[in-house]
Amino acid sequence: MRLMTQRLHIVGGGMAGSEAAWQAAKMGVEVVLHEMRPKVETFAHRTGDLGEMVCSNSFRSDDHEQNAVGLLHWEMMQADSLIMRTAHEHRLPAGGALAVDRDKFSAAITSAITSLDNVQISHEEITELPDDGHWIFATGPLTSARLGESIQAETGADRLAFFDAIAPIVYADSIDMDVAWRQSRYDKGETEEEQKAYINCPMTKAQYEAFIDALLAADKTEFHDGETAKYFDGCLPIEVMAERGRETLRHGPMKPVGLTNPHDPDTKAYAVVQLRRDNALGTLYNIVGFQTKMKYGAQASVFKMIPGLQDASFARLGGIHRNTFINAPTLLDDQMRLRSRPNIRFAGQVTGVEGYVESASMGLLSGRMAAAEITDRTLPQVPQDTAHGALIHHITGGAEAKSFQPMNVNFGLFRPLEGIKGGRRGRKERYKAYTDRAKTAWNGWLAQQ
């Protein structure tokens, strides 16, 4: 494929592609955003909208002083991020998390992108890596098979993949509130609505043990011959967690800490299943941390074992899909360009970052980098002490290539601080110092553009 143009072509209209298009267009570049949906459908998407959320509806913690992903939120907001701005406009009560109404969110992203005069949307599928022009590939976890084959042929590496699972969504009016109750863990939140953002379903020890037995015995999705499932630890199917030990779920998404059942305040639940609001109307709730590879029939029967969900109706059952990523430390330079084809950049989850926020942040950087190159501007290097800088440094050389796996942003990716004591007792001071240092560096970087 040969195409000589000064336009920027972006492949993929998810979090990263939409953010890249927004940033580049705002810098005055002509953009063609290639999104194969709805002409070519995927297993997980329901619409042809840009920025559609296919797994959780949460952007995780919004705490920009004590949490690395919250810091990433803050940095993106300072850089006029479309994804973050829209998330805040359509946020739902979720304690300290930034959760959104997924339908309104994606509709707003689509409206914002299509309203830009210098952005054109194409629904033709891109199946090959182009030889010429300026391109960003942000195809994410559901990269089409033919394009995946082209990427694999170009990189010469064995296909790297893990399987990503989707949690089920329940109709709120089918939850038995005589059993369940509303409360955020530790009553977190500034308003009563935030403090009651989650629905909690308690389990006794006997109920938990029976649930684990059913979970382990349930029919599950089979993989094709020769495929090996490699899961990202941040999005493990609940069956895989249960296989690692019967108590794993009780110390993970089903932990009972910070919750008191008003129906029986003197009895401590052995385990608790939480559901988080999924739309502004409060009619839909997703089961937090319950990504699954169980077959549909098994899901309905197993999940109805959860007290309070015995009569549950499901708006969407869970599912599982392949999630591919490149070995970025060996393939990309510090401008996110493919070393073998510098006219091509990669962004988003395909680069080996994990999560909506991280994917969008790499779209933000790639869009700005590509636009600067097209317009002959000098874009200063992203400071490593920022959340964006820590991520891009990790995927373009900081990580060990031989064991490279998808990574969420975390303070372990940041350069050490001087004069701050370590250990749990000094963690709050250390995290605040990380975020203060990052904010100064990020604002300095933005001021140079």
C-alpha positions, 0 to 999 in steps of 0.5 A: 500500500502506497499513499503520499500525503501530509495528512495523519491517518489514525487506525482505530477509533477507541480510546487511543485513536480518538484521543490521538485524532483530537490532539492532532486536529487541535494542532491544525493537522488534517486527520483521517480516522479509520474505524472499521466498525460498524461495517466490520463488527467485533465480538465485544462492541455493540455500536459503531461509536468512537470510544466505546467501552467494552469492559468496565465503565471505570477509569479507576481512581481519580485521586491525583495526589496518592494514585498514579492513575489519578495523576495520569487523569490530572496530566491528561486534563491539563493537556485538554484530553477529550477522553478525560474531559468527557469522562468527567462530564458523564461521570457516575457516583463510584466512590473515589473512582471515575466511572461513566455512563458508557453510552453517553460517554461514547456518543459524546466522543463521537460527536466531538470528533465528527464536529471537527472540520479537519477530521474525516471518518472512514469505515473501511478496514485497514489490513496492511501496514502502509509504506508511505504517509503518516500513520498511527495504529491504535487498533487496541485489543481487538485488532482485526485478524488480517491487520494482526497478520501484517503487524506480525509479519513486519515485526518478525516476532512471535505473536504476543497475546493474552486473553481479556475478559468482560464482566456481566451487567445486571438490571438493577431492578432484578437485584434483591435489595432485601439481601443486598445494600448500597455502600462504598467501601469504607463509605468513601466519597464526599457525598451520600450518593458517592458513599452509596455508589456500590451495591453489595451482596454478602456471602457466608462461608458455606455460600462462598465455598459452594460458589467456588465449587460451582465456578471451578466446575462450570463449562468454560470457553475452549481455546483453539489448538495451539493457543496458550492463554496468557492473562494480564493480572489486572483483568484475570477471569474469576475462574483463573483467580479461583484456580490459584487458590480457594481464598484468592477471590475473597482477598481480591474482588470479593473482599469483605473489608470496609463494608457493614451489612445494615440488614445484619450489622452484627454479622461480618460477611465472609465475602462480598460481591460488589456491583457498580452503577453502569449508566446515569439512570442507575438501571444497569450495574456491572459485577466488579472484577467478575470478568469471566470465560464461563459459557453463557449458560453456566454464567447465569446459573453460577452468578444466580448463586450470589445472594441478592442475585438469585433472580437477576436478569442480565443486560449482558453476560461476560465474555472473553477475547484475544488481546494482542500487543507488540513487544514495544521495547524492541520495536518502538523508538522514543517517539513511538515510531516503528523502528523498521518503518518510521512513518508508522506509530503505535498507540494504545493497548497494542503498545503494551500499556493496560487500561482505558486511561493508559491507552488514551494517554498514549494516544494523546502523546502519539497524536501530538508527536505525529502532528509536531512531525507533520508541521515541522515543530520541535516537541520536547521530550516527555519528562520521565518524572511525569506519569506519561513519561514513566509509561512511555519510558517503560514501553520504549526501553525501560521494560525488560524485553524478554519478559515484557507484559502489559502494564498499568501505570504505577509508582513503581515505574517512576524514578526514585525520590531522594530524601523520602523514607520508604516503607508503608509508613512513608508511602503517603508522603512518597506518593504525594512527592511523586505527584508534586514532582510530576505536576511541575514537570508536566506543566513545564512540558506543556508550556514549551509547546 
